[in-house]
């Protein structure tokens, strides 16, 4: 059976040059394109669109990229809020292990 390669921007592309890596989903998982993984399906993941062979992923490329961008923006905003809170609480000055040894 031919291996299907899905897009996953957080996958580890195992070889230099961005070739698809060896990470696999478990049966019952859902890919970013919405396809569910079946037990008899060989699946690989890649973060490089040129190696994607899943037709559903390719069809939804713009939507998937937009969702990933929104998720990453939310993560950065949350990290900024956490840093603001941490600074407000004075944790940077109290915890020398965060600042490193000087």
C-alpha positions in Angstrom: 0.0 0.0 0.0 1.3 3.5 -0.9 2.2 5.7 2.0 0.1 8.9 2.2 2.0 12.0 3.4 0.0 14.7 5.3 1.0 18.2 6.1 1.9 18.9 9.7 3.9 22.1 10.4 5.0 20.7 13.8 6.3 17.4 12.5 10.0 16.6 12.5 11.3 16.3 9.0 13.9 13.6 9.6 16.3 14.4 6.8 18.0 17.6 5.6 16.3 19.1 2.6 12.8 18.7 4.2 12.0 15.2 3.1 9.1 13.7 4.9 10.0 12.3 8.3 9.1 9.1 10.1 6.4 10.4 12.5 3.1 8.6 12.4 -0.3 9.2 13.7 -2.3 6.5 15.6 -5.5 5.1 14.3 -8.4 7.4 15.3 -6.3 10.5 15.1 -7.4 13.3 12.8 -5.0 15.2 10.5 -5.1 18.9 10.0 -7.1 18.3 6.8 -9.8 16.5 8.7 -9.0 13.0 7.5 -9.1 10.3 10.1 -6.3 7.8 10.3 -7.4 4.2 9.8 -5.6 1.2 11.2 -4.6 -0.1 7.8 -3.2 3.2 6.4 0.5 4.0 6.3 0.9 7.7 7.0 3.8 10.1 7.1 4.0 13.7 8.1 5.9 16.6 6.6 6.1 20.3 7.2 7.2 20.9 3.6 4.2 21.2 1.2 6.2 19.9 -1.8 6.2 16.4 -0.2 2.5 16.3 0.7 0.6 13.6 -1.3 -2.7 13.8 0.6 -5.3 15.3 -1.8 -7.4 16.6 1.0 -4.4 18.5 2.5 -3.5 20.0 -0.8 -7.1 21.1 -1.5 -7.2 22.8 1.9 -3.7 24.3 1.8 -4.8 28.0 2.2 -7.2 27.1 5.0 -4.7 25.0 6.9 -1.9 27.6 6.6 -4.4 30.3 7.8 -5.4 28.1 10.8 -1.7 27.4 11.7 -0.9 31.1 11.4 -3.8 32.0 13.8 -2.8 29.3 16.3 0.8 30.6 16.3 -0.3 34.2 16.7 -2.4 33.1 19.7 0.5 31.3 21.2 2.8 34.3 20.9 0.1 36.5 22.5 -0.3 34.1 25.4 3.4 34.0 25.9 3.5 37.8 26.0 0.7 37.9 28.6 2.6 35.3 30.6 5.8 37.3 30.4 3.9 40.5 31.4 2.4 38.7 34.4 5.8 37.2 35.4 7.4 40.6 35.2 4.6 42.3 37.1 4.9 39.8 39.9 8.6 40.5 40.2 9.6 36.9 39.4 12.5 37.9 37.2 14.4 39.5 40.1 13.4 36.9 42.6 14.4 33.9 40.6 18.1 34.0 39.7 17.9 30.7 37.8 15.8 32.3 35.1 18.3 35.1 34.6 21.2 32.7 34.5 24.4 33.0 36.5 26.2 36.4 36.2 
